[in-house]
């Protein structure tokens, strides 16, 4: 079994095993088990964990961009009616 966790604590880069890890610091995890009862088709556990970690900053940035673009559309529509 292997666990790839995304957490709030900074990664040391040591890939250390932490049997007593603080579960409250875990945001999300991907689990690979043998035999595979639950699996994902792409087998990209590390990449999926990195995607989840990046989403913490990417999603708020994306939402801010959507709000900015909506404001531009509203402003453009107001300009067209004047």
N, C-alpha and C positions, 0 to 999 in steps of 0.2 A: 504494500500500500504506500502511496506517496501523496503528500499534501502540498499544494502551492497556495500560500496564503497571501492576502493583501491586507496590510494592517496600517495602523496609524503611527507605529514606531518606525524610526529610520532603519533601513537595511544596512547591516554591517558589511555586507559583501562576502562574509565568511561561510555562507550556506550552512551555518551551524544547526544542529538538531536541538530542538527545544522541547523536551517532553513536558516541561512544566511551564509552557508559554502562557502568557496572560490572554485568555480568550476575549477579554473585553477590548483588546487592541485590534482584533480581527474585524475587518470590514466585509470581506468576502473570501471565499476559498474554492479552489477546484480540487477535487479528490480523484485520484486514480487508484483503483483497487483491483486486486487479483483474487479470484476470478472477477471479471468485469460484470457486475450486476447493473451498474449505472455507468453510462459512458457517453462521450460526445463523439460525433462522427468525424470531426476534423482532427482529433487527437492533438490539438494545439493548446495544451494545458498552460504552459508558460506564457504563450502569447495572449491567451484569454485572460489570464491573471493580470498581465501588463495592461491590457485594454481596460479591465475593471479599475485598476489603479489610476490610469490616465483619465478615466471618466470623472473622477472627483474634481478635477479642474476643468476638463473639457466641456462638461455639461453646463456648468454655470457660464462659461465663456460663450457657448452656443446660444444659450437662452438670452444673454445680453445682446448678442448679435441679432437675434430674431426681433427683440424689442426695438433695437436701433433701426432695423429695416422697416418694421411696421410703422414706426414714427415717420420715417422718410416717405412711405407710401401715403400715410395720412396727410402729411404736409404737401405732397404733390397733388393729392385730390383737392385739398383746400385751395391751392394755387390755381388749379384748373377751373374752379367755380367762381373765382373772382374776376 
